[in-house]
């Protein structure tokens, strides 16, 4: 006599599915100049920010891989655009692009200028670019250098490019100050979104993962309901 089947495991939440998708990230290529970038048709999401904004730590937390993006103790080490592919083994359905950090004082001026030109050209001309995540330290807020980048991408944001200001290191502030920094960032985001994020406390990790999945899979996002942009964040 066969025993009755046990209860089914609950279906994973959309956030868990998004994190599982991000966990498939693997290194694709590195490009010091735009002409070295592969010509791709799948959606691409770029991570940008000041050299000490916690960009590599954020990417590693989202993908649940400790050393996918190189997190150096010396800001400004990344001097190229690093691409990571996402999707099941043998398939690529999206790309994460880790852009060089900007604003680090110890980097030679000539290198700064070259990186700025490469990033600006990438953000303006990359045809498959679907979204941009700009990381900021909430203790500093959106700086003058961040504003320059915002001006570069503003026309594309107005034309539909997805944009998120991610306030990293949110655990460094108390709740009141963090929410104040978030409110200011929302006003300055130029039509984009803003969220608090802490790798230490895993704050905002699931919400950000789901947002990235919905950016790059708009048809599936529509089928599963309202995007997280429409949900109020506490």
Order of alpha helices (4+ residues) and beta strands (2+ residues): alpha-beta-beta-alpha-beta-beta-alpha-beta-alpha-beta-alpha-beta-alpha-alpha
